[in-house]
């Protein structure tokens, strides 16, 4: 019997390619950022923040690692976080949302046709802004994050605006390139946080290539979503449900991969069945 061809492992092939990135330069900028702004790594459990964490640990093995817990993470993410913490001896700080993603959605009434509408915090505020403020107070203003411009137009616009704020009309093209490289994805927020994205301009292929090349343990949710047939742009390990991208099939992957959890969520948020 002819053995079945398992197909090419694209991520492994990406790892064989020589990186065009000067990783020592990236590490130097991480060191400079932490020296200038005492802070932490914002770790989501996803591939991008995994690469940032890997690079940051080479600079400071004891750098604080903040995980913003939405209360609605995939079960595999919690197990992965515990295993990675033990394996890499992470200085981990789990920052729970003051109001979980499920509580926000259930309370505002928009996910049940028969429930009254109530005022609730915005999801971004509950899951990102408030936990980030707690991490800021505990560890300093210098956040390291894995947010990439390629991920969305909003993220690309945020980085573009930060770059424009440093522009000078008298710069030569060479000076502009140097400034762009020096900028390195730094974004100053109104709350005083200075967020630096070491992989801000990396491509998805570069991220997976780095993970494969350095044999980093990635979140098993990625492989599960791949087995379900989810396309690359749906390989996300953030909260299982937060109200975004529902029309694009996000709930379908949740129901296929985690049917029992889907039923539990649907009992609280009946309208998610409309997106399957």
Short mmCIF file of the C-alpha atoms (twelve columns), coordinates in Angstrom:
data_MODEL
# 
_entry.id   MODEL 
# 
loop_
_atom_site.group_PDB 
_atom_site.id 
_atom_site.type_symbol 
_atom_site.label_atom_id 
_atom_site.label_alt_id 
_atom_site.label_comp_id 
_atom_site.label_asym_id 
_atom_site.label_seq_id 
_atom_site.Cartn_x 
_atom_site.Cartn_y 
_atom_site.Cartn_z 
_atom_site.pdbx_PDB_model_num 
ATOM 1   C CA . UNK A 1   0.000   0.000  0.000  1 
ATOM 2   C CA . UNK A 2   1.365   3.392  -0.973 1 
ATOM 3   C CA . UNK A 3   1.815   5.609  2.087  1 
ATOM 4   C CA . UNK A 4   -0.267  8.748  2.207  1 
ATOM 5   C CA . UNK A 5   1.606   11.938 1.441  1 
ATOM 6   C CA . UNK A 6   1.124   14.193 4.477  1 
ATOM 7   C CA . UNK A 7   1.860   17.266 2.387  1 
ATOM 8   C CA . UNK A 8   4.384   19.991 2.877  1 
ATOM 9   C CA . UNK A 9   4.828   21.614 6.253  1 
ATOM 10  C CA . UNK A 10  4.820   25.233 5.108  1 
ATOM 11  C CA . UNK A 11  5.870   26.571 8.508  1 
ATOM 12  C CA . UNK A 12  8.875   24.243 8.591  1 
ATOM 13  C CA . UNK A 13  9.906   25.433 5.141  1 
ATOM 14  C CA . UNK A 14  9.559   29.042 6.276  1 
ATOM 15  C CA . UNK A 15  11.879  28.248 9.143  1 
ATOM 16  C CA . UNK A 16  14.567  27.021 6.778  1 
ATOM 17  C CA . UNK A 17  14.732  30.398 5.063  1 
ATOM 18  C CA . UNK A 18  17.348  32.805 6.309  1 
ATOM 19  C CA . UNK A 19  15.747  35.700 8.159  1 
ATOM 20  C CA . UNK A 20  16.347  39.131 6.664  1 
ATOM 21  C CA . UNK A 21  15.934  40.645 10.118 1 
ATOM 22  C CA . UNK A 22  18.849  41.835 12.198 1 
ATOM 23  C CA . UNK A 23  17.728  40.179 15.413 1 
ATOM 24  C CA . UNK A 24  20.589  41.668 17.414 1 
ATOM 25  C CA . UNK A 25  19.371  45.111 16.389 1 
ATOM 26  C CA . UNK A 26  15.843  44.171 17.474 1 
ATOM 27  C CA . UNK A 27  17.150  42.948 20.831 1 
ATOM 28  C CA . UNK A 28  19.165  46.148 21.265 1 
ATOM 29  C CA . UNK A 29  16.012  48.198 20.732 1 
ATOM 30  C CA . UNK A 30  14.105  46.059 23.208 1 
ATOM 31  C CA . UNK A 31  16.886  46.672 25.731 1 
ATOM 32  C CA . UNK A 32  16.815  50.391 25.011 1 
ATOM 33  C CA . UNK A 33  13.034  50.461 25.410 1 
ATOM 34  C CA . UNK A 34  13.144  48.667 28.761 1 
ATOM 35  C CA . UNK A 35  15.986  50.888 29.953 1 
ATOM 36  C CA . UNK A 36  14.060  54.035 29.042 1 
ATOM 37  C CA . UNK A 37  10.618  52.807 30.072 1 
ATOM 38  C CA . UNK A 38  10.446  50.188 32.776 1 
ATOM 39  C CA . UNK A 39  7.736   47.802 31.711 1 
ATOM 40  C CA . UNK A 40  6.529   44.386 30.667 1 
ATOM 41  C CA . UNK A 41  5.668   42.061 27.779 1 
ATOM 42  C CA . UNK A 42  1.966   41.926 26.963 1 
ATOM 43  C CA . UNK A 43  1.508   38.236 26.127 1 
ATOM 44  C CA . UNK A 44  -1.735  37.073 24.516 1 
ATOM 45  C CA . UNK A 45  -0.775  33.454 23.934 1 
ATOM 46  C CA . UNK A 46  -0.654  34.125 20.189 1 
ATOM 47  C CA . UNK A 47  2.122   33.698 17.645 1 
ATOM 48  C CA . UNK A 48  3.117   37.365 17.398 1 
ATOM 49  C CA . UNK A 49  3.471   37.940 21.128 1 
ATOM 50  C CA . UNK A 50  5.301   34.595 21.389 1 
ATOM 51  C CA . UNK A 51  8.035   35.924 19.083 1 
ATOM 52  C CA . UNK A 52  8.219   39.182 21.062 1 
ATOM 53  C CA . UNK A 53  8.416   37.220 24.321 1 
ATOM 54  C CA . UNK A 54  11.191  35.012 22.920 1 
ATOM 55  C CA . UNK A 55  13.244  38.074 21.914 1 
ATOM 56  C CA . UNK A 56  12.551  39.950 25.168 1 
ATOM 57  C CA . UNK A 57  13.630  37.009 27.329 1 
ATOM 58  C CA . UNK A 58  16.999  37.041 25.565 1 
ATOM 59  C CA . UNK A 59  17.392  40.625 26.782 1 
ATOM 60  C CA . UNK A 60  15.957  40.174 30.273 1 
ATOM 61  C CA . UNK A 61  15.085  36.617 31.417 1 
ATOM 62  C CA . UNK A 62  13.072  38.070 34.306 1 
ATOM 63  C CA . UNK A 63  11.057  40.640 32.361 1 
ATOM 64  C CA . UNK A 64  7.478   40.790 33.688 1 
ATOM 65  C CA . UNK A 65  4.976   39.043 31.415 1 
ATOM 66  C CA . UNK A 66  1.385   40.259 31.637 1 
ATOM 67  C CA . UNK A 67  -1.468  38.095 30.369 1 
ATOM 68  C CA . UNK A 68  -4.769  39.953 30.086 1 
ATOM 69  C CA . UNK A 69  -7.379  37.296 30.870 1 
ATOM 70  C CA . UNK A 70  -10.697 38.033 29.155 1 
ATOM 71  C CA . UNK A 71  -12.337 35.195 31.090 1 
ATOM 72  C CA . UNK A 72  -13.292 33.690 27.731 1 
ATOM 73  C CA . UNK A 73  -10.019 32.283 26.437 1 
ATOM 74  C CA . UNK A 74  -9.833  28.900 24.724 1 
ATOM 75  C CA . UNK A 75  -9.240  26.089 27.269 1 
ATOM 76  C CA . UNK A 76  -6.061  25.156 25.411 1 
ATOM 77  C CA . UNK A 77  -4.717  28.681 25.908 1 
ATOM 78  C CA . UNK A 78  -4.882  28.405 29.693 1 
ATOM 79  C CA . UNK A 79  -3.072  25.035 29.585 1 
ATOM 80  C CA . UNK A 80  -0.525  26.425 27.130 1 
ATOM 81  C CA . UNK A 81  0.140   29.434 29.347 1 
ATOM 82  C CA . UNK A 82  0.747   27.210 32.377 1 
ATOM 83  C CA . UNK A 83  3.096   24.922 30.452 1 
ATOM 84  C CA . UNK A 84  5.036   27.808 28.902 1 
ATOM 85  C CA . UNK A 85  5.359   29.499 32.299 1 
ATOM 86  C CA . UNK A 86  6.850   26.347 33.790 1 
ATOM 87  C CA . UNK A 87  9.120   25.581 30.829 1 
ATOM 88  C CA . UNK A 88  10.448  29.103 30.351 1 
ATOM 89  C CA . UNK A 89  10.267  30.103 34.036 1 
ATOM 90  C CA . UNK A 90  8.221   33.169 33.179 1 
ATOM 91  C CA . UNK A 91  7.747   36.064 35.558 1 
ATOM 92  C CA . UNK A 92  4.024   35.889 34.838 1 
ATOM 93  C CA . UNK A 93  1.315   38.255 36.007 1 
ATOM 94  C CA . UNK A 94  -2.226  37.221 35.029 1 
ATOM 95  C CA . UNK A 95  -4.411  40.329 34.910 1 
ATOM 96  C CA . UNK A 96  -8.118  39.374 34.864 1 
ATOM 97  C CA . UNK A 97  -10.643 41.647 33.234 1 
ATOM 98  C CA . UNK A 98  -12.732 43.496 35.812 1 
ATOM 99  C CA . UNK A 99  -15.749 42.448 33.724 1 
ATOM 100 C CA . UNK A 100 -15.265 39.364 31.546 1 
ATOM 101 C CA . UNK A 101 -16.045 39.292 27.837 1 
ATOM 102 C CA . UNK A 102 -19.020 37.027 28.490 1 
ATOM 103 C CA . UNK A 103 -20.352 39.305 31.229 1 
ATOM 104 C CA . UNK A 104 -20.112 42.352 28.957 1 
ATOM 105 C CA . UNK A 105 -21.975 40.621 26.120 1 
ATOM 106 C CA . UNK A 106 -24.593 39.024 28.373 1 
ATOM 107 C CA . UNK A 107 -25.290 42.188 30.344 1 
ATOM 108 C CA . UNK A 108 -25.701 44.648 27.482 1 
ATOM 109 C CA . UNK A 109 -28.666 42.668 26.126 1 
ATOM 110 C CA . UNK A 110 -27.641 42.700 22.464 1 
ATOM 111 C CA . UNK A 111 -27.196 38.906 22.304 1 
ATOM 112 C CA . UNK A 112 -30.671 37.982 23.438 1 
ATOM 113 C CA . UNK A 113 -33.753 39.325 21.642 1 
ATOM 114 C CA . UNK A 114 -35.735 39.112 24.878 1 
ATOM 115 C CA . UNK A 115 -33.223 40.728 27.214 1 
ATOM 116 C CA . UNK A 116 -33.315 44.422 28.141 1 
ATOM 117 C CA . UNK A 117 -30.492 46.618 26.904 1 
ATOM 118 C CA . UNK A 118 -28.222 47.895 29.660 1 
ATOM 119 C CA . UNK A 119 -25.201 50.161 29.742 1 
ATOM 120 C CA . UNK A 120 -21.949 48.220 29.969 1 
ATOM 121 C CA . UNK A 121 -18.281 49.077 29.461 1 
ATOM 122 C CA . UNK A 122 -16.994 48.954 25.887 1 
ATOM 123 C CA . UNK A 123 -15.348 45.619 25.141 1 
ATOM 124 C CA . UNK A 124 -11.970 47.193 24.357 1 
ATOM 125 C CA . UNK A 125 -12.018 49.093 27.617 1 
ATOM 126 C CA . UNK A 126 -12.943 45.994 29.645 1 
ATOM 127 C CA . UNK A 127 -10.466 43.624 27.995 1 
ATOM 128 C CA . UNK A 128 -7.559  45.896 27.033 1 
ATOM 129 C CA . UNK A 129 -7.585  49.421 28.450 1 
ATOM 130 C CA . UNK A 130 -8.346  48.584 32.077 1 
ATOM 131 C CA . UNK A 131 -6.037  45.517 32.346 1 
ATOM 132 C CA . UNK A 132 -3.253  47.499 30.623 1 
ATOM 133 C CA . UNK A 133 -3.638  50.272 33.196 1 
ATOM 134 C CA . UNK A 134 -3.241  47.689 35.989 1 
ATOM 135 C CA . UNK A 135 -0.102  46.269 34.327 1 
ATOM 136 C CA . UNK A 136 1.188   49.803 33.782 1 
ATOM 137 C CA . UNK A 137 0.837   50.598 37.491 1 
ATOM 138 C CA . UNK A 138 2.433   47.313 38.543 1 
ATOM 139 C CA . UNK A 139 5.323   47.067 36.086 1 
ATOM 140 C CA . UNK A 140 5.883   50.428 34.409 1 
ATOM 141 C CA . UNK A 141 4.894   52.297 31.284 1 
ATOM 142 C CA . UNK A 142 7.077   50.483 28.750 1 
ATOM 143 C CA . UNK A 143 4.836   47.865 27.181 1 
ATOM 144 C CA . UNK A 144 6.247   45.393 24.649 1 
ATOM 145 C CA . UNK A 145 3.544   43.938 22.429 1 
ATOM 146 C CA . UNK A 146 3.146   41.774 19.337 1 
ATOM 147 C CA . UNK A 147 0.745   44.009 17.434 1 
ATOM 148 C CA . UNK A 148 1.616   43.973 13.701 1 
ATOM 149 C CA . UNK A 149 0.611   46.469 11.035 1 
ATOM 150 C CA . UNK A 150 -0.258  43.640 8.621  1 
ATOM 151 C CA . UNK A 151 -2.992  42.331 10.907 1 
ATOM 152 C CA . UNK A 152 -5.549  45.050 10.214 1 
ATOM 153 C CA . UNK A 153 -6.069  48.458 8.672  1 
ATOM 154 C CA . UNK A 154 -6.604  49.950 12.106 1 
ATOM 155 C CA . UNK A 155 -3.260  48.711 13.367 1 
ATOM 156 C CA . UNK A 156 -1.499  49.845 10.197 1 
ATOM 157 C CA . UNK A 157 -3.085  53.291 10.579 1 
ATOM 158 C CA . UNK A 158 -1.962  53.564 14.209 1 
ATOM 159 C CA . UNK A 159 1.640   52.845 13.283 1 
ATOM 160 C CA . UNK A 160 1.456   55.147 10.260 1 
ATOM 161 C CA . UNK A 161 0.176   57.991 12.443 1 
ATOM 162 C CA . UNK A 162 2.970   57.403 14.954 1 
ATOM 163 C CA . UNK A 163 5.512   57.537 12.136 1 
ATOM 164 C CA . UNK A 164 4.046   60.722 10.685 1 
ATOM 165 C CA . UNK A 165 4.350   62.400 14.063 1 
ATOM 166 C CA . UNK A 166 8.134   62.061 13.772 1 
ATOM 167 C CA . UNK A 167 8.418   63.238 10.161 1 
ATOM 168 C CA . UNK A 168 10.538  66.164 9.044  1 
ATOM 169 C CA . UNK A 169 10.031  67.689 5.595  1 
ATOM 170 C CA . UNK A 170 13.764  68.340 5.198  1 
ATOM 171 C CA . UNK A 171 14.741  64.660 5.508  1 
ATOM 172 C CA . UNK A 172 16.466  62.848 2.689  1 
ATOM 173 C CA . UNK A 173 15.108  59.423 1.604  1 
ATOM 174 C CA . UNK A 174 18.029  57.785 3.409  1 
ATOM 175 C CA . UNK A 175 17.256  59.701 6.592  1 
ATOM 176 C CA . UNK A 176 13.576  58.766 6.277  1 
ATOM 177 C CA . UNK A 177 14.458  55.068 6.099  1 
ATOM 178 C CA . UNK A 178 16.725  55.410 9.120  1 
ATOM 179 C CA . UNK A 179 14.021  57.226 11.070 1 
ATOM 180 C CA . UNK A 180 11.477  54.573 10.129 1 
ATOM 181 C CA . UNK A 181 13.801  51.828 11.343 1 
ATOM 182 C CA . UNK A 182 14.632  53.764 14.505 1 
ATOM 183 C CA . UNK A 183 10.965  54.386 15.222 1 
ATOM 184 C CA . UNK A 184 10.467  50.632 15.484 1 
ATOM 185 C CA . UNK A 185 6.737   50.747 16.029 1 
ATOM 186 C CA . UNK A 186 6.624   52.935 19.115 1 
ATOM 187 C CA . UNK A 187 3.229   54.334 20.036 1 
ATOM 188 C CA . UNK A 188 2.710   56.747 22.934 1 
ATOM 189 C CA . UNK A 189 -0.716  56.551 24.543 1 
ATOM 190 C CA . UNK A 190 -2.604  59.243 26.403 1 
ATOM 191 C CA . UNK A 191 -2.328  57.249 29.659 1 
ATOM 192 C CA . UNK A 192 1.473   57.555 29.559 1 
ATOM 193 C CA . UNK A 193 2.150   54.059 28.231 1 
ATOM 194 C CA . UNK A 194 4.807   53.784 25.542 1 
ATOM 195 C CA . UNK A 195 4.130   50.610 23.556 1 
ATOM 196 C CA . UNK A 196 6.878   49.171 21.394 1 
ATOM 197 C CA . UNK A 197 6.156   46.497 18.800 1 
ATOM 198 C CA . UNK A 198 9.440   44.755 17.874 1 
ATOM 199 C CA . UNK A 199 7.632   42.825 15.107 1 
ATOM 200 C CA . UNK A 200 5.377   45.683 14.004 1 
ATOM 201 C CA . UNK A 201 6.376   45.430 10.336 1 
ATOM 202 C CA . UNK A 202 6.967   41.667 10.142 1 
ATOM 203 C CA . UNK A 203 4.897   39.514 7.816  1 
ATOM 204 C CA . UNK A 204 2.935   36.463 8.927  1 
ATOM 205 C CA . UNK A 205 5.462   34.290 7.060  1 
ATOM 206 C CA . UNK A 206 8.323   35.858 9.026  1 
ATOM 207 C CA . UNK A 207 6.533   35.196 12.314 1 
ATOM 208 C CA . UNK A 208 5.955   31.515 11.554 1 
ATOM 209 C CA . UNK A 209 9.474   31.265 10.147 1 
ATOM 210 C CA . UNK A 210 10.956  32.563 13.416 1 
ATOM 211 C CA . UNK A 211 8.823   30.158 15.442 1 
ATOM 212 C CA . UNK A 212 9.852   27.208 13.290 1 
ATOM 213 C CA . UNK A 213 13.527  28.220 13.090 1 
ATOM 214 C CA . UNK A 214 13.822  28.506 16.868 1 
ATOM 215 C CA . UNK A 215 11.437  25.612 17.597 1 
ATOM 216 C CA . UNK A 216 9.202   27.729 19.805 1 
ATOM 217 C CA . UNK A 217 6.128   26.031 21.309 1 
ATOM 218 C CA . UNK A 218 3.076   27.660 19.739 1 
ATOM 219 C CA . UNK A 219 -0.451  27.631 21.102 1 
ATOM 220 C CA . UNK A 220 -2.208  24.345 20.143 1 
ATOM 221 C CA . UNK A 221 -5.332  26.312 19.195 1 
ATOM 222 C CA . UNK A 222 -3.587  27.150 15.900 1 
ATOM 223 C CA . UNK A 223 -3.212  23.508 14.915 1 
ATOM 224 C CA . UNK A 224 -6.771  22.728 15.952 1 
ATOM 225 C CA . UNK A 225 -8.155  25.558 13.823 1 
ATOM 226 C CA . UNK A 226 -6.028  24.383 10.875 1 
ATOM 227 C CA . UNK A 227 -7.419  20.860 11.208 1 
ATOM 228 C CA . UNK A 228 -10.911 22.341 11.127 1 
ATOM 229 C CA . UNK A 229 -10.055 24.048 7.842  1 
ATOM 230 C CA . UNK A 230 -9.874  27.639 9.077  1 
ATOM 231 C CA . UNK A 231 -7.945  29.950 6.713  1 
ATOM 232 C CA . UNK A 232 -4.782  31.737 7.853  1 
ATOM 233 C CA . UNK A 233 -6.548  35.022 8.658  1 
ATOM 234 C CA . UNK A 234 -8.804  33.143 11.104 1 
ATOM 235 C CA . UNK A 235 -5.947  31.630 13.074 1 
ATOM 236 C CA . UNK A 236 -6.526  33.782 16.161 1 
ATOM 237 C CA . UNK A 237 -6.204  32.729 19.779 1 
ATOM 238 C CA . UNK A 238 -7.778  35.742 21.462 1 
ATOM 239 C CA . UNK A 239 -11.082 35.466 23.336 1 
ATOM 240 C CA . UNK A 240 -13.289 32.733 21.889 1 
ATOM 241 C CA . UNK A 241 -15.991 35.313 21.300 1 
ATOM 242 C CA . UNK A 242 -16.022 39.093 21.564 1 
ATOM 243 C CA . UNK A 243 -18.538 40.213 18.951 1 
ATOM 244 C CA . UNK A 244 -16.033 40.751 16.121 1 
ATOM 245 C CA . UNK A 245 -15.909 39.074 12.677 1 
ATOM 246 C CA . UNK A 246 -19.025 36.991 13.304 1 
ATOM 247 C CA . UNK A 247 -20.277 37.396 9.725  1 
ATOM 248 C CA . UNK A 248 -17.026 35.858 8.449  1 
ATOM 249 C CA . UNK A 249 -17.559 32.472 10.081 1 
ATOM 250 C CA . UNK A 250 -15.855 32.882 13.421 1 
ATOM 251 C CA . UNK A 251 -18.721 31.210 15.291 1 
ATOM 252 C CA . UNK A 252 -18.694 28.292 12.842 1 
ATOM 253 C CA . UNK A 253 -15.114 27.367 13.782 1 
ATOM 254 C CA . UNK A 254 -16.002 27.685 17.456 1 
ATOM 255 C CA . UNK A 255 -18.985 25.363 17.085 1 
ATOM 256 C CA . UNK A 256 -17.030 22.804 15.051 1 
ATOM 257 C CA . UNK A 257 -14.024 22.682 17.321 1 
ATOM 258 C CA . UNK A 258 -15.568 23.265 20.739 1 
ATOM 259 C CA . UNK A 259 -19.213 22.117 20.434 1 
ATOM 260 C CA . UNK A 260 -19.855 21.776 24.175 1 
ATOM 261 C CA . UNK A 261 -18.475 25.238 24.881 1 
ATOM 262 C CA . UNK A 262 -20.512 26.628 22.010 1 
ATOM 263 C CA . UNK A 263 -23.719 25.265 23.558 1 
ATOM 264 C CA . UNK A 264 -22.808 26.773 26.926 1 
ATOM 265 C CA . UNK A 265 -22.213 30.156 25.322 1 
ATOM 266 C CA . UNK A 266 -25.384 29.924 23.222 1 
ATOM 267 C CA . UNK A 267 -27.423 29.347 26.376 1 
ATOM 268 C CA . UNK A 268 -26.248 32.752 27.623 1 
ATOM 269 C CA . UNK A 269 -25.979 34.476 24.231 1 
ATOM 270 C CA . UNK A 270 -28.783 32.944 22.119 1 
ATOM 271 C CA . UNK A 271 -28.170 35.174 19.091 1 
ATOM 272 C CA . UNK A 272 -24.773 33.627 18.314 1 
ATOM 273 C CA . UNK A 273 -26.711 30.800 16.648 1 
ATOM 274 C CA . UNK A 274 -27.643 33.315 13.937 1 
ATOM 275 C CA . UNK A 275 -23.997 33.415 12.827 1 
ATOM 276 C CA . UNK A 276 -23.381 29.666 12.427 1 
# 
